[in-house]
């Protein structure tokens, strides 16, 4: 799977729909090489809003970024600032250690 020396983190951010581009652009300026964005909907009680007695589900965008551990803090800081994620109800961001990775390293080998 992964090379024993490879230390990769997966940064995941969930933001309000329409804000992902701004958050990803900030992440790229901070050192991210790319991102994957996809759409989702919230299911929590605080997510459901009523409009004329109809439930309106909140649309979300989910951002996934793979990066070296040395770049993680700076990228996450930029994402939090760009998305104003410290403000209540604006979204969340977290990171997880990647234990198995297939595909990313192979692209580096092709560049040699």
N, CA, C and O atoms as CSV, one atom per row, in Angstrom:
chain,resi,resn,atom,element,x,y,z
A,1,UNK,N,N,0.840,-1.172,0.000
A,1,UNK,CA,C,0.000,0.000,0.000
A,1,UNK,C,C,0.888,1.239,0.000
A,1,UNK,O,O,1.521,1.539,-1.012
A,2,UNK,N,N,0.947,1.968,1.123
A,2,UNK,CA,C,1.767,3.168,1.130
A,2,UNK,C,C,3.201,2.832,1.484
A,2,UNK,O,O,3.482,1.846,2.164
A,3,UNK,N,N,4.088,3.664,1.013
A,3,UNK,CA,C,5.491,3.589,1.376
A,3,UNK,C,C,5.588,3.893,2.871
A,3,UNK,O,O,4.883,4.783,3.346
A,4,UNK,N,N,6.407,3.213,3.609
A,4,UNK,CA,C,6.536,3.428,5.040
A,4,UNK,C,C,6.935,4.849,5.402
A,4,UNK,O,O,6.633,5.305,6.504
A,5,UNK,N,N,7.610,5.565,4.495
A,5,UNK,CA,C,8.046,6.929,4.764
A,5,UNK,C,C,7.002,7.970,4.363
A,5,UNK,O,O,7.187,9.157,4.631
A,6,UNK,N,N,5.933,7.554,3.739
A,6,UNK,CA,C,4.898,8.471,3.273
A,6,UNK,C,C,4.022,8.884,4.443
A,6,UNK,O,O,3.436,8.034,5.114
A,7,UNK,N,N,3.928,10.193,4.694
A,7,UNK,CA,C,3.122,10.691,5.802
A,7,UNK,C,C,2.098,11.668,5.238
A,7,UNK,O,O,2.362,12.864,5.118
A,8,UNK,N,N,0.932,11.145,4.896
A,8,UNK,CA,C,-0.121,11.906,4.228
A,8,UNK,C,C,-1.302,12.092,5.165
A,8,UNK,O,O,-1.633,11.201,5.947
A,9,UNK,N,N,-1.932,13.249,5.083
A,9,UNK,CA,C,-3.160,13.530,5.826
A,9,UNK,C,C,-4.274,13.838,4.842
A,9,UNK,O,O,-4.040,14.380,3.762
A,10,UNK,N,N,-5.475,13.488,5.231
A,10,UNK,CA,C,-6.675,13.820,4.468
A,10,UNK,C,C,-7.397,14.920,5.243
A,10,UNK,O,O,-7.805,14.721,6.387
A,11,UNK,N,N,-7.547,16.067,4.614
A,11,UNK,CA,C,-8.290,17.178,5.211
A,11,UNK,C,C,-9.685,17.146,4.620
A,11,UNK,O,O,-9.851,17.102,3.401
A,12,UNK,N,N,-10.685,17.167,5.481
A,12,UNK,CA,C,-12.080,17.163,5.053
A,12,UNK,C,C,-12.751,18.414,5.607
A,12,UNK,O,O,-12.667,18.696,6.802
A,13,UNK,N,N,-13.413,19.156,4.733
A,13,UNK,CA,C,-14.179,20.325,5.168
A,13,UNK,C,C,-15.598,20.191,4.636
A,13,UNK,O,O,-15.811,19.780,3.495
A,14,UNK,N,N,-16.558,20.540,5.470
A,14,UNK,CA,C,-17.956,20.573,5.065
A,14,UNK,C,C,-18.413,22.013,5.226
A,14,UNK,O,O,-18.430,22.549,6.334
A,15,UNK,N,N,-18.782,22.637,4.112
A,15,UNK,CA,C,-19.137,24.058,4.119
A,15,UNK,C,C,-20.493,24.267,3.450
A,15,UNK,O,O,-21.012,23.375,2.779
A,16,UNK,N,N,-21.050,25.444,3.643
A,16,UNK,CA,C,-22.309,25.784,2.999
A,16,UNK,C,C,-22.109,25.799,1.488
A,16,UNK,O,O,-21.044,26.165,0.991
A,17,UNK,N,N,-23.147,25.396,0.772
A,17,UNK,CA,C,-23.060,25.344,-0.689
A,17,UNK,C,C,-22.740,26.731,-1.248
A,17,UNK,O,O,-23.331,27.733,-0.847
A,18,UNK,N,N,-21.788,26.760,-2.185
A,18,UNK,CA,C,-21.365,28.003,-2.797
A,18,UNK,C,C,-20.077,28.557,-2.223
A,18,UNK,O,O,-19.524,29.511,-2.769
A,19,UNK,N,N,-19.583,27.979,-1.128
A,19,UNK,CA,C,-18.372,28.492,-0.485
A,19,UNK,C,C,-17.131,27.651,-0.761
A,19,UNK,O,O,-16.026,28.060,-0.404
A,20,UNK,N,N,-17.285,26.500,-1.380
A,20,UNK,CA,C,-16.143,25.590,-1.554
A,20,UNK,C,C,-15.043,26.195,-2.416
A,20,UNK,O,O,-13.863,26.038,-2.101
A,21,UNK,N,N,-15.399,26.877,-3.485
A,21,UNK,CA,C,-14.364,27.445,-4.361
A,21,UNK,C,C,-13.458,28.408,-3.608
A,21,UNK,O,O,-12.238,28.378,-3.775
A,22,UNK,N,N,-14.048,29.258,-2.785
A,22,UNK,CA,C,-13.262,30.220,-2.002
A,22,UNK,C,C,-12.340,29.488,-1.024
A,22,UNK,O,O,-11.178,29.860,-0.865
A,23,UNK,N,N,-12.858,28.453,-0.375
A,23,UNK,CA,C,-12.076,27.689,0.606
A,23,UNK,C,C,-10.951,26.926,-0.100
A,23,UNK,O,O,-9.825,26.889,0.397
A,24,UNK,N,N,-11.243,26.326,-1.240
A,24,UNK,CA,C,-10.219,25.573,-1.985
A,24,UNK,C,C,-9.142,26.510,-2.520
A,24,UNK,O,O,-7.958,26.176,-2.475
A,25,UNK,N,N,-9.530,27.668,-3.021
A,25,UNK,CA,C,-8.527,28.630,-3.515
A,25,UNK,C,C,-7.572,29.039,-2.403
A,25,UNK,O,O,-6.369,29.155,-2.633
A,26,UNK,N,N,-8.091,29.258,-1.207
A,26,UNK,CA,C,-7.234,29.588,-0.067
A,26,UNK,C,C,-6.316,28.422,0.283
A,26,UNK,O,O,-5.144,28.626,0.599
A,27,UNK,N,N,-6.847,27.201,0.229
A,27,UNK,CA,C,-6.035,26.012,0.515
A,27,UNK,C,C,-4.901,25.869,-0.487
A,27,UNK,O,O,-3.778,25.527,-0.115
A,28,UNK,N,N,-5.191,26.132,-1.763
A,28,UNK,CA,C,-4.154,26.039,-2.790
A,28,UNK,C,C,-3.060,27.080,-2.569
A,28,UNK,O,O,-1.877,26.785,-2.737
A,29,UNK,N,N,-3.451,28.290,-2.194
A,29,UNK,CA,C,-2.457,29.331,-1.914
A,29,UNK,C,C,-1.585,28.948,-0.723
A,29,UNK,O,O,-0.435,29.376,-0.625
A,30,UNK,N,N,-2.138,28.138,0.184
A,30,UNK,CA,C,-1.397,27.701,1.372
A,30,UNK,C,C,-0.575,26.437,1.132
A,30,UNK,O,O,0.135,25.983,2.031
A,31,UNK,N,N,-0.662,25.859,-0.077
A,31,UNK,CA,C,0.185,24.707,-0.389
A,31,UNK,C,C,-0.511,23.452,-0.859
A,31,UNK,O,O,0.159,22.484,-1.219
A,32,UNK,N,N,-1.838,23.431,-0.870
A,32,UNK,CA,C,-2.545,22.245,-1.378
A,32,UNK,C,C,-2.360,22.158,-2.879
A,32,UNK,O,O,-2.397,23.173,-3.575
A,33,UNK,N,N,-2.161,20.952,-3.380
A,33,UNK,CA,C,-1.959,20.788,-4.821
A,33,UNK,C,C,-3.273,20.589,-5.568
A,33,UNK,O,O,-3.308,20.701,-6.793
A,34,UNK,N,N,-4.338,20.298,-4.858
A,34,UNK,CA,C,-5.636,20.103,-5.500
A,34,UNK,C,C,-6.662,19.708,-4.467
A,34,UNK,O,O,-6.350,19.570,-3.284
A,35,UNK,N,N,-7.893,19.526,-4.921
A,35,UNK,CA,C,-8.978,19.169,-4.013
A,35,UNK,C,C,-10.073,18.474,-4.797
A,35,UNK,O,O,-10.165,18.605,-6.017
A,36,UNK,N,N,-10.891,17.742,-4.087
A,36,UNK,CA,C,-12.102,17.147,-4.645
A,36,UNK,C,C,-13.272,17.771,-3.914
A,36,UNK,O,O,-13.280,17.854,-2.686
A,37,UNK,N,N,-14.271,18.215,-4.687
A,37,UNK,CA,C,-15.462,18.837,-4.108
A,37,UNK,C,C,-16.667,18.039,-4.563
A,37,UNK,O,O,-16.801,17.726,-5.746
A,38,UNK,N,N,-17.552,17.706,-3.619
A,38,UNK,CA,C,-18.815,17.093,-4.009
A,38,UNK,C,C,-19.933,17.628,-3.130
A,38,UNK,O,O,-19.690,18.205,-2.070
A,39,UNK,N,N,-21.151,17.429,-3.586
A,39,UNK,CA,C,-22.318,18.000,-2.928
A,39,UNK,C,C,-22.966,16.998,-1.994
A,39,UNK,O,O,-22.925,15.788,-2.219
A,40,UNK,N,N,-23.567,17.533,-0.937
A,40,UNK,CA,C,-24.247,16.702,0.052
A,40,UNK,C,C,-25.389,17.510,0.654
A,40,UNK,O,O,-25.573,18.687,0.344
A,41,UNK,N,N,-26.147,16.852,1.518
A,41,UNK,CA,C,-27.193,17.569,2.237
A,41,UNK,C,C,-27.117,17.208,3.702
A,41,UNK,O,O,-26.822,16.067,4.059
A,42,UNK,N,N,-27.385,18.178,4.542
A,42,UNK,CA,C,-27.352,17.962,5.981
A,42,UNK,C,C,-28.622,17.295,6.456
A,42,UNK,O,O,-29.687,17.490,5.870
A,43,UNK,N,N,-28.517,16.498,7.529
A,43,UNK,CA,C,-29.693,15.822,8.059
A,43,UNK,C,C,-29.931,16.140,9.527
A,43,UNK,O,O,-30.898,15.646,10.106
A,44,UNK,N,N,-29.077,16.950,10.145
A,44,UNK,CA,C,-29.261,17.289,11.550
A,44,UNK,C,C,-30.464,18.190,11.753
A,44,UNK,O,O,-30.915,18.851,10.817
A,45,UNK,N,N,-30.982,18.219,12.967
A,45,UNK,CA,C,-32.147,19.049,13.256
A,45,UNK,C,C,-31.870,20.514,12.996
A,45,UNK,O,O,-32.757,21.239,12.546
A,46,UNK,N,N,-30.663,20.962,13.266
A,46,UNK,CA,C,-30.349,22.369,13.043
A,46,UNK,C,C,-30.230,22.690,11.562
A,46,UNK,O,O,-30.250,23.859,11.177
A,47,UNK,N,N,-30.103,21.654,10.720
A,47,UNK,CA,C,-29.972,21.865,9.286
A,47,UNK,C,C,-31.320,22.119,8.616
A,47,UNK,O,O,-31.396,22.824,7.611
A,48,UNK,N,N,-32.366,21.549,9.169
A,48,UNK,CA,C,-33.682,21.660,8.533
A,48,UNK,C,C,-34.280,23.026,8.812
A,48,UNK,O,O,-34.349,23.466,9.959
A,49,UNK,N,N,-34.710,23.690,7.757
A,49,UNK,CA,C,-35.346,24.984,7.878
A,49,UNK,C,C,-36.737,24.879,7.297
A,49,UNK,O,O,-36.999,24.051,6.424
A,50,UNK,N,N,-37.609,25.708,7.778
A,50,UNK,CA,C,-38.973,25.676,7.265
A,50,UNK,C,C,-39.244,26.919,6.427
A,50,UNK,O,O,-38.828,28.026,6.768
A,51,UNK,N,N,-39.941,26.708,5.338
A,51,UNK,CA,C,-40.350,27.805,4.474
A,51,UNK,C,C,-41.779,27.498,4.055
A,51,UNK,O,O,-42.020,26.505,3.368
A,52,UNK,N,N,-42.728,28.331,4.457
A,52,UNK,CA,C,-44.145,28.069,4.219
A,52,UNK,C,C,-44.539,26.672,4.678
A,52,UNK,O,O,-45.268,25.958,3.990
A,53,UNK,N,N,-44.041,26.293,5.859
A,53,UNK,CA,C,-44.348,25.008,6.484
A,53,UNK,C,C,-43.772,23.796,5.738
A,53,UNK,O,O,-44.186,22.666,5.999
A,54,UNK,N,N,-42.830,24.012,4.822
A,54,UNK,CA,C,-42.132,22.925,4.127
A,54,UNK,C,C,-40.709,22.860,4.662
A,54,UNK,O,O,-40.082,23.890,4.908
A,55,UNK,N,N,-40.206,21.651,4.838
A,55,UNK,CA,C,-38.824,21.503,5.278
A,55,UNK,C,C,-37.882,21.730,4.101
A,55,UNK,O,O,-38.059,21.146,3.032
A,56,UNK,N,N,-36.886,22.578,4.304
A,56,UNK,CA,C,-35.858,22.843,3.303
A,56,UNK,C,C,-34.551,22.292,3.864
A,56,UNK,O,O,-34.106,22.714,4.931
A,57,UNK,N,N,-33.943,21.360,3.156
A,57,UNK,CA,C,-32.688,20.779,3.619
A,57,UNK,C,C,-31.524,21.665,3.189
A,57,UNK,O,O,-31.511,22.205,2.084
A,58,UNK,N,N,-30.561,21.802,4.072
A,58,UNK,CA,C,-29.390,22.605,3.769
A,58,UNK,C,C,-28.462,21.846,2.834
A,58,UNK,O,O,-28.094,20.702,3.101
A,59,UNK,N,N,-28.090,22.490,1.742
A,59,UNK,CA,C,-27.126,21.908,0.817
A,59,UNK,C,C,-25.717,22.207,1.319
A,59,UNK,O,O,-25.447,23.295,1.827
A,60,UNK,N,N,-24.844,21.252,1.174
A,60,UNK,CA,C,-23.462,21.377,1.628
A,60,UNK,C,C,-22.510,21.026,0.493
A,60,UNK,O,O,-22.883,20.362,-0.474
A,61,UNK,N,N,-21.283,21.484,0.634
A,61,UNK,CA,C,-20.202,21.054,-0.240
A,61,UNK,C,C,-19.141,20.424,0.653
A,61,UNK,O,O,-18.794,20.964,1.703
A,62,UNK,N,N,-18.640,19.292,0.225
A,62,UNK,CA,C,-17.604,18.589,0.972
A,62,UNK,C,C,-16.314,18.680,0.176
A,62,UNK,O,O,-16.281,18.375,-1.016
A,63,UNK,N,N,-15.272,19.094,0.838
A,63,UNK,CA,C,-13.951,19.272,0.230
A,63,UNK,C,C,-13.014,18.226,0.819
A,63,UNK,O,O,-12.935,18.063,2.037
A,64,UNK,N,N,-12.309,17.524,-0.051
A,64,UNK,CA,C,-11.309,16.545,0.393
A,64,UNK,C,C,-9.968,16.925,-0.227
A,64,UNK,O,O,-9.859,17.116,-1.438
A,65,UNK,N,N,-8.958,17.031,0.619
A,65,UNK,CA,C,-7.609,17.377,0.177
A,65,UNK,C,C,-6.639,16.376,0.784
A,65,UNK,O,O,-6.668,16.137,1.991
A,66,UNK,N,N,-5.788,15.795,-0.035
A,66,UNK,CA,C,-4.689,14.959,0.444
A,66,UNK,C,C,-3.423,15.801,0.419
A,66,UNK,O,O,-3.125,16.454,-0.581
A,67,UNK,N,N,-2.681,15.787,1.516
A,67,UNK,CA,C,-1.472,16.605,1.585
A,67,UNK,C,C,-0.436,15.977,2.507
A,67,UNK,O,O,-0.750,15.110,3.323
A,68,UNK,N,N,0.799,16.429,2.362
A,68,UNK,CA,C,1.851,15.997,3.267
A,68,UNK,C,C,1.571,16.576,4.642
A,68,UNK,O,O,1.014,17.668,4.754
A,69,UNK,N,N,1.949,15.860,5.683
A,69,UNK,CA,C,1.693,16.307,7.049
A,69,UNK,C,C,2.334,17.672,7.315
A,69,UNK,O,O,1.804,18.450,8.108
A,70,UNK,N,N,3.451,17.973,6.677
A,70,UNK,CA,C,4.143,19.243,6.907
A,70,UNK,C,C,3.342,20.452,6.409
A,70,UNK,O,O,3.582,21.573,6.858
A,71,UNK,N,N,2.400,20.240,5.492
A,71,UNK,CA,C,1.595,21.335,4.948
A,71,UNK,C,C,0.204,21.431,5.585
A,71,UNK,O,O,-0.515,22.406,5.364
A,72,UNK,N,N,-0.169,20.427,6.368
A,72,UNK,CA,C,-1.532,20.320,6.882
A,72,UNK,C,C,-1.973,21.526,7.702
A,72,UNK,O,O,-3.047,22.072,7.452
A,73,UNK,N,N,-1.183,21.948,8.660
A,73,UNK,CA,C,-1.594,23.042,9.550
A,73,UNK,C,C,-1.842,24.334,8.782
A,73,UNK,O,O,-2.842,25.014,9.015
A,74,UNK,N,N,-0.944,24.672,7.876
A,74,UNK,CA,C,-1.081,25.924,7.109
A,74,UNK,C,C,-2.307,25.872,6.199
A,74,UNK,O,O,-3.025,26.862,6.063
A,75,UNK,N,N,-2.542,24.733,5.584
A,75,UNK,CA,C,-3.711,24.582,4.709
A,75,UNK,C,C,-5.001,24.692,5.519
A,75,UNK,O,O,-5.928,25.399,5.123
A,76,UNK,N,N,-5.060,23.996,6.649
A,76,UNK,CA,C,-6.272,24.045,7.471
A,76,UNK,C,C,-6.529,25.456,7.992
A,76,UNK,O,O,-7.675,25.905,8.022
A,77,UNK,N,N,-5.493,26.146,8.396
A,77,UNK,CA,C,-5.635,27.523,8.880
A,77,UNK,C,C,-6.224,28.406,7.779
A,77,UNK,O,O,-7.126,29.201,8.040
A,78,UNK,N,N,-5.726,28.271,6.567
A,78,UNK,CA,C,-6.229,29.064,5.445
A,78,UNK,C,C,-7.687,28.733,5.142
A,78,UNK,O,O,-8.477,29.622,4.823
A,79,UNK,N,N,-8.038,27.461,5.241
A,79,UNK,CA,C,-9.421,27.043,4.994
A,79,UNK,C,C,-10.373,27.606,6.044
A,79,UNK,O,O,-11.471,28.056,5.717
A,80,UNK,N,N,-9.954,27.578,7.292
A,80,UNK,CA,C,-10.777,28.101,8.384
A,80,UNK,C,C,-11.015,29.601,8.186
A,80,UNK,O,O,-12.134,30.086,8.359
A,81,UNK,N,N,-9.968,30.320,7.828
A,81,UNK,CA,C,-10.104,31.766,7.617
A,81,UNK,C,C,-10.995,32.070,6.415
A,81,UNK,O,O,-11.890,32.910,6.506
A,82,UNK,N,N,-10.761,31.398,5.295
A,82,UNK,CA,C,-11.530,31.672,4.074
A,82,UNK,C,C,-13.005,31.325,4.243
A,82,UNK,O,O,-13.873,32.028,3.725
A,83,UNK,N,N,-13.291,30.248,4.963
A,83,UNK,CA,C,-14.672,29.816,5.150
A,83,UNK,C,C,-15.316,30.355,6.415
A,83,UNK,O,O,-16.480,30.075,6.702
A,84,UNK,N,N,-14.535,31.144,7.177
A,84,UNK,CA,C,-15.004,31.682,8.466
A,84,UNK,C,C,-15.574,30.553,9.332
A,84,UNK,O,O,-16.639,30.689,9.934
A,85,UNK,N,N,-14.843,29.444,9.378
A,85,UNK,CA,C,-15.340,28.231,10.020
A,85,UNK,C,C,-15.357,28.282,11.540
A,85,UNK,O,O,-15.879,27.365,12.174
A,86,UNK,N,N,-14.804,29.318,12.137
A,86,UNK,CA,C,-14.901,29.455,13.597
A,86,UNK,C,C,-16.239,30.061,13.995
A,86,UNK,O,O,-16.601,30.045,15.171
A,87,UNK,N,N,-16.978,30.596,13.023
A,87,UNK,CA,C,-18.302,31.151,13.305
A,87,UNK,C,C,-19.312,30.008,13.338
A,87,UNK,O,O,-19.233,29.094,12.518
A,88,UNK,N,N,-20.255,30.047,14.270
A,88,UNK,CA,C,-21.245,28.966,14.384
A,88,UNK,C,C,-22.060,28.786,13.102
A,88,UNK,O,O,-22.483,29.758,12.476
A,89,UNK,N,N,-22.269,27.531,12.729
A,89,UNK,CA,C,-23.123,27.205,11.600
A,89,UNK,C,C,-22.517,27.396,10.230
A,89,UNK,O,O,-23.228,27.295,9.230
A,90,UNK,N,N,-21.214,27.671,10.148
A,90,UNK,CA,C,-20.586,27.905,8.840
A,90,UNK,C,C,-19.938,26.665,8.255
A,90,UNK,O,O,-19.646,26.629,7.060
A,91,UNK,N,N,-19.705,25.641,9.077
A,91,UNK,CA,C,-19.099,24.410,8.576
A,91,UNK,C,C,-18.088,23.861,9.553
A,91,UNK,O,O,-17.900,24.387,10.649
A,92,UNK,N,N,-17.439,22.784,9.129
A,92,UNK,CA,C,-16.409,22.150,9.957
A,92,UNK,C,C,-15.240,21.745,9.076
A,92,UNK,O,O,-15.375,21.627,7.858
A,93,UNK,N,N,-14.104,21.535,9.700
A,93,UNK,CA,C,-12.928,21.004,9.014
A,93,UNK,C,C,-12.202,20.081,9.991
A,93,UNK,O,O,-12.098,20.375,11.182
A,94,UNK,N,N,-11.706,18.967,9.470
A,94,UNK,CA,C,-10.943,18.045,10.305
A,94,UNK,C,C,-9.955,17.300,9.418
A,94,UNK,O,O,-10.061,17.336,8.192
A,95,UNK,N,N,-9.005,16.632,10.035
A,95,UNK,CA,C,-8.039,15.844,9.266
A,95,UNK,C,C,-7.931,14.451,9.863
A,95,UNK,O,O,-8.173,14.241,11.052
A,96,UNK,N,N,-7.562,13.510,9.011
A,96,UNK,CA,C,-7.345,12.132,9.439
A,96,UNK,C,C,-6.065,11.612,8.789
A,96,UNK,O,O,-5.702,12.013,7.683
A,97,UNK,N,N,-5.402,10.728,9.490
A,97,UNK,CA,C,-4.195,10.113,8.951
A,97,UNK,C,C,-4.593,9.099,7.877
A,97,UNK,O,O,-5.548,8.340,8.046
A,98,UNK,N,N,-3.861,9.099,6.796
A,98,UNK,CA,C,-4.118,8.157,5.701
A,98,UNK,C,C,-3.225,6.946,5.924
A,98,UNK,O,O,-2.001,7.072,5.967
A,99,UNK,N,N,-3.840,5.766,6.065
A,99,UNK,CA,C,-3.052,4.568,6.334
A,99,UNK,C,C,-2.790,3.753,5.070
A,99,UNK,O,O,-1.769,3.071,4.980
A,100,UNK,N,N,-3.680,3.812,4.112
A,100,UNK,CA,C,-3.489,3.084,2.860
A,100,UNK,C,C,-3.777,4.037,1.713
A,100,UNK,O,O,-4.796,4.727,1.707
A,101,UNK,N,N,-2.879,4.068,0.749
A,101,UNK,CA,C,-3.031,4.992,-0.372
A,101,UNK,C,C,-2.501,4.342,-1.633
A,101,UNK,O,O,-1.340,3.942,-1.708
A,102,UNK,N,N,-3.364,4.246,-2.609
A,102,UNK,CA,C,-2.976,3.687,-3.903
A,102,UNK,C,C,-3.288,4.729,-4.957
A,102,UNK,O,O,-4.394,5.269,-4.983
A,103,UNK,N,N,-2.343,5.018,-5.819
A,103,UNK,CA,C,-2.604,5.932,-6.920
A,103,UNK,C,C,-1.803,7.214,-6.860
A,103,UNK,O,O,-1.250,7.635,-7.876
A,104,UNK,N,N,-1.723,7.839,-5.719
A,104,UNK,CA,C,-1.030,9.114,-5.611
A,104,UNK,C,C,0.469,8.964,-5.849
A,104,UNK,O,O,1.056,9.747,-6.596
A,105,UNK,N,N,1.079,7.990,-5.239
A,105,UNK,CA,C,2.516,7.786,-5.388
A,105,UNK,C,C,2.868,7.418,-6.829
A,105,UNK,O,O,3.920,7.813,-7.331
A,106,UNK,N,N,1.997,6.667,-7.491
A,106,UNK,CA,C,2.276,6.244,-8.858
A,106,UNK,C,C,2.404,7.434,-9.795
A,106,UNK,O,O,3.197,7.392,-10.736
A,107,UNK,N,N,1.645,8.485,-9.559
A,107,UNK,CA,C,1.761,9.676,-10.398
A,107,UNK,C,C,3.139,10.305,-10.249
A,107,UNK,O,O,3.703,10.789,-11.230
A,108,UNK,N,N,3.693,10.304,-9.029
A,108,UNK,CA,C,5.038,10.829,-8.822
A,108,UNK,C,C,6.069,10.006,-9.582
A,108,UNK,O,O,7.020,10.562,-10.131
A,109,UNK,N,N,5.896,8.701,-9.620
A,109,UNK,CA,C,6.829,7.836,-10.332
A,109,UNK,C,C,6.803,8.110,-11.831
A,109,UNK,O,O,7.841,7.999,-12.482
A,110,UNK,N,N,5.660,8.461,-12.396
A,110,UNK,CA,C,5.544,8.746,-13.828
A,110,UNK,C,C,6.281,10.029,-14.222
A,110,UNK,O,O,6.710,10.172,-15.367
A,111,UNK,N,N,6.430,10.968,-13.267
A,111,UNK,CA,C,7.095,12.231,-13.556
A,111,UNK,C,C,8.605,12.080,-13.644
A,111,UNK,O,O,9.283,12.992,-14.117
A,112,UNK,N,N,9.149,10.954,-13.201
A,112,UNK,CA,C,10.617,10.771,-13.196
A,112,UNK,C,C,11.137,10.459,-14.574
A,112,UNK,O,O,12.341,10.277,-14.752
